[in-house]
């Protein structure tokens, strides 16, 4: 594989590049692909240039985009277009166009996936777009159904003039609102690297309010513009876009850092982001230090050198050119020292890592090409790699300060995390203690066998009702219930049978108790029901229901029906608890003496 790059400096430079390449093609065999990074923004001029290429190289796939700066020869190319010819021995390229005027993102994605799955030995896909990169999430998600071995790279078109139309190209077509994809299949191997370099600063924050997926309103429930103003003194003025270049937000997605730079700040303090952000995501402010960004580049360029690249296409965020200025060339030079490299500055970059395709901000994406039967290192470039200056190892003051802030924030976050864990444990223990106390309280107030209130609680309630009765606040009745011949049940059938009968009687009492009433076990086979705001007649009806229910529903294990005797007493307004209890007990005694299965109301 070979790559030939041209900077188009004058009106005849395209014609000269075409003539030179046509002459070269007479001596060299292979499949040609043309990549055009165009500096212009006039669709008529672009179309004319594309027609010239199409006529000169019929059937050869041509793709490209206009951009806000070209890359060639290890430096920026400002104001001129960059034309690249990539010549492959045993690799085939196919061009696909998806018109977003007639397709939804989902439909375009499914169509693209079907197109790509038909291609044998697919090695990679270049994606060029003239739509907002934040709209591409659904497209990328579908594309990730391709084999993880398929490389994906590309970028979004941009222009030197902010706000002007961005174009992408396919053959002789100049397109807006479209997606252009070029596939590579055969012997080619494509190694894609991403270089960010901006470093996280300070603590993590949570995205708590979004408008759509590109308007960021709040972090940690605070207006995001307030955070930039407080911590970085970047205020919502006309210079906001320039001031914020050094301080994007860093998101963590799939264990990788993704940068998101605000394109602007609305009057309400919401930020218009250059890529998608989702509510609930964690993020941190980040800072840009040119030395650190350059140093970070060395890892990817060394890997590309070890890969033995024969050609390189670069898609770099326009923010890097604006922020780094002349230092941009210090980043680009190592790529050219490895292999012929060309590219352009974009309004968003595209790359795939670990099988996941993403739209990026502030990133340099480098796609390195090598055909399988090519040399391990290109002869023309390999000897020069030893002279590559990858950047200084010097740690700057800003890096040390940023490291101090970041480490201090991490330690504070770790301390807070431990405190939160301790609070969670304490809350859990408090909850368990409350549950235990509730269980103890229940056990202290209820009979263990029947689950009714025990005698101590019933006596307290009786005393309370008596006090209210004497003060004229309330009138009440009480019913005392006793199982007839209960001792015979225990003696004849055992205590388990006796316990069963007591539980069933308790269930009947619970069933009949009014909302303000109480039923409890008084002792042995005796039970008491307290009925506030009930007169003698109402209490008699309740007692009769209990008596008949026991007779019809409870029987011994041998089938013989059981019965109860019941005594009723009504409060008088003048007596004390002992006197009332004696009357209630006497009523029950008389019911027993009258032949059992009876009710006696004490006057």
Secondary structure, 3 states (H helix, E strand, C coil): CEEEEEEECCCCHHHHHHHHHHHHHCCCCCEEEEEEEECCCCHHHHHHHHHHHHHHCCCCEEEEEECCCEEECCEEECCCEEEEEEEECCEEEEEEEEECCCCCHHHHHHHHHHHHHCCCCEEEEEEEECCCHHHHHHHHHHHCCCCCCCEEEEEECCCCCCCCCCCEEECCEEECCEEEEEEEEECEEEEEEEECCCEEEEEEEEEEEEECCCEEEEECCEEHHHHHHHHHCCCCCCCHHHHHHHCCEEEEECCEEEEECEEEECCCCCEEECCCCCCCCEEEEEECCHHHHHHHHHHHHHHHHHHCCCEEEEEEEHHHHHHHHHHHHHHHHHHHHHCCEEEEEECCEEEEECCEEEEECCCEEEEEEEECCCCCCCHHHHCCHHHCCCCCCCCCHHHHHHHHHHHHHHHHHHHHHHHHHHHHHHHHHHHHHHHHHHHHHHHHHECCCCCCECHHHHHHHHHHHHHHHHCCCCCEEEEEEEECCHHHHHHHHCHHHHHHHHHHHHHHHHHHCCCCCEEEEEECCEEEEEEECCCHHHHHHHHHHHHHHHHHHCECCCCCECCEEEEEEECCCCCCHHHHHHHHHHHHHHHHHCCCCCEEEEC
